[in-house]
Amino acid sequence: MNEDLFGEISVTYEDIDKWMNINAPRIRENYKESYIKNWNVIEKIKKAKKDGTFQ
């Protein structure tokens, strides 16, 4: 698990792309930003990293 200097779990753009490609592969580019925000994708990635299920 990658943590920053403040103990927060880091989420990179690559992590988001990986998550989107697996969980929402058909979302068009112009909807990705709102999808990521509205579906709390970053928090889901952090939880998965903490649980050890994000690969």
Backbone as JSON, one array per atom type, in Angstrom:
{
  "sequence": "MNEDLFGEISVTYEDIDKWMNINAPRIRENYKESYIKNWNVIEKIKKAKKDGTFQ",
  "N": [[0.85, -1.17, 0.0], [0.63, 2.16, -0.9], [1.53, 5.03, 0.77], [1.34, 8.54, 1.41], [3.32, 11.31, 2.7], [1.7, 12.14, 4.77], [0.35, 9.97, 5.63], [-1.78, 9.25, 4.1], [-3.47, 7.2, 1.73], [-2.18, 6.85, -1.43], [-3.42, 7.74, -4.65], [-3.06, 7.3, -7.99], [-3.14, 8.67, -11.38], [-2.89, 6.54, -13.07], [-3.9, 4.48, -11.49], [-6.59, 5.23, -11.38], [-7.28, 5.08, -14.11], [-6.88, 2.33, -14.51], [-8.84, 1.25, -12.77], [-11.16, 2.33, -13.94], [-11.07, 1.15, -16.49], [-11.56, -1.5, -15.87], [-13.94, -1.53, -14.31], [-15.75, 0.28, -15.44], [-15.78, 0.19, -18.36], [-17.08, 1.15, -20.63], [-17.67, 3.79, -20.43], [-17.84, 6.97, -21.83], [-15.24, 9.27, -22.8], [-15.9, 12.0, -22.31], [-17.61, 11.81, -20.15], [-16.23, 10.71, -18.06], [-14.96, 12.22, -15.98], [-17.11, 13.26, -14.4], [-18.27, 10.82, -13.68], [-16.24, 9.63, -12.14], [-16.17, 11.42, -9.99], [-18.9, 11.42, -9.04], [-19.36, 8.73, -8.39], [-17.55, 8.22, -6.44], [-14.97, 7.19, -7.02], [-12.23, 7.48, -6.37], [-12.21, 7.15, -3.58], [-13.11, 4.52, -3.47], [-10.97, 3.22, -4.66], [-8.96, 3.76, -2.78], [-10.0, 2.34, -0.58], [-9.94, -0.27, -1.59], [-7.18, -0.58, -1.94], [-6.38, -0.44, 0.72], [-7.67, -2.7, 1.75], [-6.31, -4.59, 0.37], [-7.15, -5.56, -2.05], [-6.85, -4.27, -4.44], [-5.31, -4.47, -7.48]],
  "CA": [[0.0, 0.0, 0.0], [1.41, 3.4, -0.99], [1.04, 6.14, 1.57], [2.13, 9.74, 1.27], [3.95, 11.77, 3.94], [0.68, 12.37, 5.78], [-0.3, 8.71, 5.94], [-2.91, 9.03, 3.2], [-3.24, 6.23, 0.65], [-2.07, 7.61, -2.67], [-4.14, 7.26, -5.83], [-2.48, 7.92, -9.18], [-3.98, 8.66, -12.57], [-2.85, 5.17, -13.58], [-4.84, 3.71, -10.67], [-7.94, 5.59, -11.82], [-7.47, 4.48, -15.44], [-7.0, 0.88, -14.33], [-10.14, 0.99, -12.17], [-12.19, 2.65, -14.94], [-11.03, 0.15, -17.57], [-12.12, -2.76, -15.38], [-15.27, -1.39, -13.73], [-16.64, 1.1, -16.26], [-15.04, 0.28, -19.62], [-17.84, 1.75, -21.74], [-17.93, 5.21, -20.17], [-17.17, 7.82, -22.81], [-14.25, 10.2, -22.23], [-16.5, 13.24, -21.81], [-18.37, 11.54, -18.92], [-15.37, 10.08, -17.05], [-14.72, 13.09, -14.82], [-18.29, 13.27, -13.53], [-18.42, 9.46, -13.16], [-15.24, 9.47, -11.07], [-16.61, 12.23, -8.85], [-20.21, 11.02, -8.53], [-19.32, 7.36, -7.88], [-16.48, 8.15, -5.42], [-13.98, 6.22, -7.51], [-10.98, 7.61, -5.63], [-12.4, 6.51, -2.27], [-13.2, 3.08, -3.7], [-9.61, 2.74, -4.9], [-8.27, 3.8, -1.48], [-10.5, 1.23, 0.23], [-9.42, -1.5, -2.18], [-5.76, -0.66, -1.61], [-6.29, -0.73, 2.15], [-8.1, -4.09, 1.93], [-5.41, -5.47, -0.36], [-7.83, -6.14, -3.21], [-6.54, -3.5, -5.65], [-4.11, -5.04, -8.11]],
  "C": [[0.9, 1.23, 0.0], [0.76, 4.48, -0.16], [1.93, 7.34, 1.35], [2.71, 10.15, 2.62], [2.97, 11.97, 5.08], [-0.08, 11.11, 6.16], [-1.52, 8.42, 5.1], [-2.53, 8.0, 2.14], [-3.24, 7.0, -0.66], [-2.84, 6.91, -3.8], [-3.59, 8.02, -7.03], [-3.49, 7.92, -10.33], [-4.01, 7.26, -13.18], [-3.81, 4.27, -12.81], [-6.28, 3.96, -11.13], [-8.24, 4.97, -13.18], [-7.68, 2.98, -15.35], [-8.39, 0.52, -13.8], [-11.25, 1.21, -13.19], [-12.23, 1.6, -16.04], [-11.65, -1.17, -17.15], [-13.6, -2.6, -15.01], [-16.25, -0.56, -14.56], [-16.02, 1.28, -17.64], [-15.78, 1.01, -20.75], [-18.16, 3.23, -21.52], [-17.14, 6.05, -21.17], [-16.28, 8.84, -22.11], [-14.9, 11.44, -21.63], [-17.35, 13.04, -20.56], [-17.49, 11.01, -17.78], [-15.2, 10.94, -15.81], [-15.91, 13.09, -13.87], [-18.54, 11.88, -12.94], [-17.5, 9.24, -11.97], [-15.68, 10.21, -9.82], [-17.89, 11.67, -8.23], [-20.23, 9.61, -7.93], [-18.18, 7.14, -6.91], [-15.4, 7.15, -5.78], [-12.69, 6.29, -6.7], [-11.09, 6.95, -4.26], [-12.49, 4.99, -2.4], [-11.81, 2.48, -3.94], [-8.83, 2.7, -3.59], [-8.7, 2.63, -0.61], [-9.95, -0.1, -0.28], [-7.93, -1.67, -1.89], [-5.57, -1.03, -0.15], [-6.63, -2.19, 2.43], [-7.17, -5.1, 1.25], [-6.03, -6.11, -1.58], [-7.58, -5.38, -4.5], [-5.25, -4.04, -6.23], [-3.73, -4.26, -9.33]]
}
